Amino acid sequence: MTIVFYVIAAITVAGALAAMLLKNTVHCALALTVAFAGLAIQFLELDAQFAGFAQILVYIGAVAILVVFAILLTRGSETPKEGVFSKTWLAGLAIAAMVFAVLSWAVLNSTSSLPGDSPKPTVSVLEIGNALMGRYVLPLEIVAVLLTSALIGAVIVAKHEKGSAK
C-alpha cells in the first residue's frame, strides 16, 4: 500500500467522523461530501473506474448536493447555540467503533476465501457508457425525470412550509 492510499483513507475517515460528530447540519453534509470524494478517489486508485465515476456522479453530484440544498431550503444554516459538536458524540463514536470492528473482523476473516488469481474484467467504462446511451437510454431518462420531479417536489414542500410558518 502506498502513502497515497493512507492519506486518502485518513481524509475519508476524517470526513465521515466530521459528518457524524458536527452539530451544524450544513457542515455535516459538506463533511459527508468529503467522505464520498475520498471513496471515489479510492475506487479510482484501485482501477475501478466505473465505480469511482459513479460515486462522483451519483453521490457527490446528486445525493450530496441534494442534501445540501434540502437542508438550506428547509432549515437554513442555523448556527448551533452551544458548541460545535453534538451532545451525543460519544455514543456516535462508540457506534462507529463497533461498526469498524465488525467490518474489520469480516474483512480479515474473508481474505482466506478469495481466489489468488482473479481475471481482470473485460468491460470498460466506454462500453458501459455506450450501453447506457444506447440500449439503456430509456431507463436512464426515466430515473432522471424521477429525480428531477423529486427535487421539484421537495422545493415546493419546503417553500410551502416556510410560507405557513410566518
Phi and psi in degrees as GROMACS dihedral restraints (atoms count N, CA, C in turn):
[ dihedral_restraints ]
;  ai    aj    ak    al  type     phi  dphi    fc
    3     4     5     6     1   -92.5    20    10
    4     5     6     7     1   170.1    20    10
    6     7     8     9     1   -66.4    20    10
    7     8     9    10     1   -29.4    20    10
    9    10    11    12     1   -62.5    20    10
   10    11    12    13     1   -41.5    20    10
   12    13    14    15     1   -58.7    20    10
   13    14    15    16     1   -46.2    20    10
   15    16    17    18     1   -67.3    20    10
   16    17    18    19     1   -37.5    20    10
   18    19    20    21     1   -65.8    20    10
   19    20    21    22     1   -46.5    20    10
   21    22    23    24     1   -66.5    20    10
   22    23    24    25     1   -38.3    20    10
   24    25    26    27     1   -63.5    20    10
   25    26    27    28     1   -40.3    20    10
   27    28    29    30     1   -65.2    20    10
   28    29    30    31     1   -40.8    20    10
   30    31    32    33     1   -65.1    20    10
   31    32    33    34     1   -40.9    20    10
   33    34    35    36     1   -63.7    20    10
   34    35    36    37     1   -46.0    20    10
   36    37    38    39     1   -66.4    20    10
   37    38    39    40     1   -39.8    20    10
   39    40    41    42     1   -63.6    20    10
   40    41    42    43     1   -40.9    20    10
   42    43    44    45     1   -63.9    20    10
   43    44    45    46     1   -40.8    20    10
   45    46    47    48     1   -67.6    20    10
   46    47    48    49     1   -40.8    20    10
   48    49    50    51     1   -65.7    20    10
   49    50    51    52     1   -39.9    20    10
   51    52    53    54     1   -65.1    20    10
   52    53    54    55     1   -38.2    20    10
   54    55    56    57     1   -64.6    20    10
   55    56    57    58     1   -29.0    20    10
   57    58    59    60     1   -85.9    20    10
   58    59    60    61     1   -34.0    20    10
   60    61    62    63     1   -97.5    20    10
   61    62    63    64     1   -24.9    20    10
   63    64    65    66     1   -71.6    20    10
   64    65    66    67     1   154.8    20    10
   66    67    68    69     1   -93.4    20    10
   67    68    69    70     1   -38.2    20    10
   69    70    71    72     1   -72.3    20    10
   70    71    72    73     1   124.2    20    10
   72    73    74    75     1   -67.7    20    10
   73    74    75    76     1   -31.0    20    10
   75    76    77    78     1   -66.6    20    10
   76    77    78    79     1   -42.7    20    10
   78    79    80    81     1   -65.1    20    10
   79    80    81    82     1   -37.8    20    10
   81    82    83    84     1   -61.9    20    10
   82    83    84    85     1   -43.6    20    10
   84    85    86    87     1   -65.3    20    10
   85    86    87    88     1   -39.8    20    10
   87    88    89    90     1   -69.0    20    10
   88    89    90    91     1   -36.3    20    10
   90    91    92    93     1   -67.4    20    10
   91    92    93    94     1   -34.9    20    10
   93    94    95    96     1   -64.3    20    10
   94    95    96    97     1   -35.9    20    10
   96    97    98    99     1   -63.7    20    10
   97    98    99   100     1   -38.7    20    10
   99   100   101   102     1   -63.3    20    10
  100   101   102   103     1   -41.1    20    10
  102   103   104   105     1   -64.8    20    10
  103   104   105   106     1   -42.0    20    10
  105   106   107   108     1   -61.5    20    10
  106   107   108   109     1   -41.5    20    10
  108   109   110   111     1   -64.9    20    10
  109   110   111   112     1   -39.9    20    10
  111   112   113   114     1   -62.2    20    10
  112   113   114   115     1   -41.2    20    10
  114   115   116   117     1   -64.4    20    10
  115   116   117   118     1   -40.2    20    10
  117   118   119   120     1   -63.3    20    10
  118   119   120   121     1   -41.8    20    10
  120   121   122   123     1   -66.0    20    10
  121   122   123   124     1   -37.1    20    10
  123   124   125   126     1   -63.7    20    10
  124   125   126   127     1   -42.6    20    10
  126   127   128   129     1   -60.2    20    10
  127   128   129   130     1   -44.3    20    10
  129   130   131   132     1   -65.5    20    10
  130   131   132   133     1   -36.4    20    10
  132   133   134   135     1   -67.7    20    10
  133   134   135   136     1   -29.1    20    10
  135   136   137   138     1   -88.8    20    10
  136   137   138   139     1    13.2    20    10
  138   139   140   141     1    62.8    20    10
  139   140   141   142     1    31.1    20    10
  141   142   143   144     1  -106.5    20    10
  142   143   144   145     1    74.3    20    10
  144   145   146   147     1   -62.3    20    10
  145   146   147   148     1   -42.8    20    10
  147   148   149   150     1   -64.0    20    10
  148   149   150   151     1   -44.3    20    10
  150   151   152   153     1   -64.0    20    10
  151   152   153   154     1   -39.0    20    10
  153   154   155   156     1   -66.7    20    10
  154   155   156   157     1   -46.3    20    10
  156   157   158   159     1   -69.5    20    10
  157   158   159   160     1   -34.9    20    10
  159   160   161   162     1   -65.3    20    10
  160   161   162   163     1   -38.6    20    10
  162   163   164   165     1   -60.5    20    10
  163   164   165   166     1   -43.5    20    10
  165   166   167   168     1   -66.3    20    10
  166   167   168   169     1   -48.7    20    10
  168   169   170   171     1   -70.7    20    10
  169   170   171   172     1   -46.0    20    10
  171   172   173   174     1   -81.7    20    10
  172   173   174   175     1   -54.0    20    10
  174   175   176   177     1   -79.9    20    10
  175   176   177   178     1   -45.4    20    10
  177   178   179   180     1   -80.0    20    10
  178   179   180   181     1   -46.4    20    10
  180   181   182   183     1   -74.6    20    10
  181   182   183   184     1   -26.0    20    10
  183   184   185   186     1  -118.3    20    10
  184   185   186   187     1   -60.1    20    10
  186   187   188   189     1   -66.1    20    10
  187   188   189   190     1   -50.7    20    10
  189   190   191   192     1   -64.6    20    10
  190   191   192   193     1   -43.1    20    10
  192   193   194   195     1   -66.3    20    10
  193   194   195   196     1   -38.2    20    10
  195   196   197   198     1   -63.8    20    10
  196   197   198   199     1   -39.9    20    10
  198   199   200   201     1   -64.0    20    10
  199   200   201   202     1   -44.1    20    10
  201   202   203   204     1   -62.4    20    10
  202   203   204   205     1   -45.8    20    10
  204   205   206   207     1   -64.1    20    10
  205   206   207   208     1   -40.3    20    10
  207   208   209   210     1   -63.8    20    10
  208   209   210   211     1   -40.8    20    10
  210   211   212   213     1   -64.8    20    10
  211   212   213   214     1   -46.0    20    10
  213   214   215   216     1   -68.0    20    10
  214   215   216   217     1   -33.4    20    10
  216   217   218   219     1   -77.3    20    10
  217   218   219   220     1   -32.3    20    10
  219   220   221   222     1   -94.6    20    10
  220   221   222   223     1   -46.1    20    10
  222   223   224   225     1  -113.6    20    10
  223   224   225   226     1   -15.8    20    10
  225   226   227   228     1    76.4    20    10
  226   227   228   229     1  -177.9    20    10
  228   229   230   231     1  -101.2    20    10
  229   230   231   232     1    69.7    20    10
  231   232   233   234     1   -67.2    20    10
  232   233   234   235     1   133.7    20    10
  234   235   236   237     1   -83.3    20    10
  235   236   237   238     1   130.0    20    10
  237   238   239   240     1   -64.7    20    10
  238   239   240   241     1   145.0    20    10
  240   241   242   243     1   -75.6    20    10
  241   242   243   244     1   -43.6    20    10
  243   244   245   246     1  -125.3    20    10
  244   245   246   247     1   111.9    20    10
  246   247   248   249     1    72.6    20    10
  247   248   249   250     1   168.1    20    10
  249   250   251   252     1   -94.5    20    10
  250   251   252   253     1   -33.8    20    10
  252   253   254   255     1   -91.2    20    10
  253   254   255   256     1   152.6    20    10
  255   256   257   258     1   -69.0    20    10
  256   257   258   259     1   157.9    20    10
  258   259   260   261     1   -70.1    20    10
  259   260   261   262     1   -24.6    20    10
  261   262   263   264     1  -100.6    20    10
  262   263   264   265     1    30.2    20    10
  264   265   266   267     1   -66.5    20    10
  265   266   267   268     1   -32.0    20    10
  267   268   269   270     1   -68.8    20    10
  268   269   270   271     1   -41.5    20    10
  270   271   272   273     1   -64.9    20    10
  271   272   273   274     1   -41.1    20    10
  273   274   275   276     1   -63.1    20    10
  274   275   276   277     1   -40.3    20    10
  276   277   278   279     1   -66.2    20    10
  277   278   279   280     1   -38.8    20    10
  279   280   281   282     1   -66.1    20    10
  280   281   282   283     1   -41.6    20    10
  282   283   284   285     1   -65.3    20    10
  283   284   285   286     1   -41.6    20    10
  285   286   287   288     1   -62.9    20    10
  286   287   288   289     1   -39.1    20    10
  288   289   290   291     1   -66.2    20    10
  289   290   291   292     1   -39.6    20    10
  291   292   293   294     1   -65.9    20    10
  292   293   294   295     1   -42.7    20    10
  294   295   296   297     1   -63.0    20    10
  295   296   297   298     1   -42.0    20    10
  297   298   299   300     1   -62.0    20    10
  298   299   300   301     1   -40.6    20    10
  300   301   302   303     1   -65.2    20    10
  301   302   303   304     1   -43.1    20    10
  303   304   305   306     1   -65.0    20    10
  304   305   306   307     1   -44.1    20    10
  306   307   308   309     1   -65.4    20    10
  307   308   309   310     1   -40.0    20    10
  309   310   311   312     1   -63.4    20    10
  310   311   312   313     1   -43.9    20    10
  312   313   314   315     1   -60.6    20    10
  313   314   315   316     1   -43.1    20    10
  315   316   317   318     1   -64.8    20    10
  316   317   318   319     1   -41.3    20    10
  318   319   320   321     1   -67.5    20    10
  319   320   321   322     1   -44.5    20    10
  321   322   323   324     1   -66.7    20    10
  322   323   324   325     1   -32.3    20    10
  324   325   326   327     1   -84.6    20    10
  325   326   327   328     1   -14.6    20    10
  327   328   329   330     1   -95.5    20    10
  328   329   330   331     1    -9.6    20    10
  330   331   332   333     1   -68.1    20    10
  331   332   333   334     1   -26.7    20    10
  333   334   335   336     1   -72.2    20    10
  334   335   336   337     1   -21.0    20    10
  336   337   338   339     1   -90.8    20    10
  337   338   339   340     1    -4.1    20    10
  339   340   341   342     1   -77.3    20    10
  340   341   342   343     1   141.5    20    10
  342   343   344   345     1   -70.5    20    10
  343   344   345   346     1   148.0    20    10
  345   346   347   348     1   -70.8    20    10
  346   347   348   349     1   -38.0    20    10
  348   349   350   351     1  -128.3    20    10
  349   350   351   352     1    95.0    20    10
  351   352   353   354     1   -92.8    20    10
  352   353   354   355     1   142.4    20    10
  354   355   356   357     1   -70.9    20    10
  355   356   357   358     1   146.8    20    10
  357   358   359   360     1   -75.0    20    10
  358   359   360   361     1   138.5    20    10
  360   361   362   363     1   -63.1    20    10
  361   362   363   364     1   144.7    20    10
  363   364   365   366     1   -96.6    20    10
  364   365   366   367     1   -10.0    20    10
  366   367   368   369     1   -86.7    20    10
  367   368   369   370     1   130.5    20    10
  369   370   371   372     1  -101.7    20    10
  370   371   372   373     1   170.2    20    10
  372   373   374   375     1   -64.2    20    10
  373   374   375   376     1   -35.2    20    10
  375   376   377   378     1   -62.0    20    10
  376   377   378   379     1   -42.7    20    10
  378   379   380   381     1   -66.7    20    10
  379   380   381   382     1   -38.6    20    10
  381   382   383   384     1   -65.6    20    10
  382   383   384   385     1   -42.0    20    10
  384   385   386   387     1   -62.7    20    10
  385   386   387   388     1   -42.0    20    10
  387   388   389   390     1   -63.8    20    10
  388   389   390   391     1   -37.7    20    10
  390   391   392   393     1   -67.0    20    10
  391   392   393   394     1   -40.4    20    10
  393   394   395   396     1   -66.9    20    10
  394   395   396   397     1   -34.7    20    10
  396   397   398   399     1   -88.6    20    10
  397   398   399   400     1    -5.8    20    10
  399   400   401   402     1  -113.9    20    10
  400   401   402   403     1   -84.3    20    10
  402   403   404   405     1   -68.1    20    10
  403   404   405   406     1   -36.6    20    10
  405   406   407   408     1  -107.6    20    10
  406   407   408   409     1    27.3    20    10
  408   409   410   411     1   -69.7    20    10
  409   410   411   412     1   -36.1    20    10
  411   412   413   414     1   -65.1    20    10
  412   413   414   415     1   -48.7    20    10
  414   415   416   417     1   -61.3    20    10
  415   416   417   418     1   -34.7    20    10
  417   418   419   420     1   -63.7    20    10
  418   419   420   421     1   -42.7    20    10
  420   421   422   423     1   -68.5    20    10
  421   422   423   424     1   -35.8    20    10
  423   424   425   426     1   -64.7    20    10
  424   425   426   427     1   -42.1    20    10
  426   427   428   429     1   -64.6    20    10
  427   428   429   430     1   -38.6    20    10
  429   430   431   432     1   -63.7    20    10
  430   431   432   433     1   -43.0    20    10
  432   433   434   435     1   -66.0    20    10
  433   434   435   436     1   -39.8    20    10
  435   436   437   438     1   -62.5    20    10
  436   437   438   439     1   -46.0    20    10
  438   439   440   441     1   -66.3    20    10
  439   440   441   442     1   -38.6    20    10
  441   442   443   444     1   -65.0    20    10
  442   443   444   445     1   -43.3    20    10
  444   445   446   447     1   -67.7    20    10
  445   446   447   448     1   -33.6    20    10
  447   448   449   450     1   -65.1    20    10
  448   449   450   451     1   -40.4    20    10
  450   451   452   453     1   -65.8    20    10
  451   452   453   454     1   -43.1    20    10
  453   454   455   456     1   -63.4    20    10
  454   455   456   457     1   -42.0    20    10
  456   457   458   459     1   -62.3    20    10
  457   458   459   460     1   -39.8    20    10
  459   460   461   462     1   -65.0    20    10
  460   461   462   463     1   -39.1    20    10
  462   463   464   465     1   -66.0    20    10
  463   464   465   466     1   -41.6    20    10
  465   466   467   468     1   -64.5    20    10
  466   467   468   469     1   -43.9    20    10
  468   469   470   471     1   -64.0    20    10
  469   470   471   472     1   -43.4    20    10
  471   472   473   474     1   -65.9    20    10
  472   473   474   475     1   -39.2    20    10
  474   475   476   477     1   -66.9    20    10
  475   476   477   478     1   -39.1    20    10
  477   478   479   480     1   -66.5    20    10
  478   479   480   481     1   -41.7    20    10
  480   481   482   483     1   -67.3    20    10
  481   482   483   484     1   -37.4    20    10
  483   484   485   486     1   -67.4    20    10
  484   485   486   487     1   -37.7    20    10
  486   487   488   489     1   -70.8    20    10
  487   488   489   490     1   -34.7    20    10
  489   490   491   492     1   -80.3    20    10
  490   491   492   493     1   -17.3    20    10
  492   493   494   495     1   -74.5    20    10
  493   494   495   496     1   -21.4    20    10
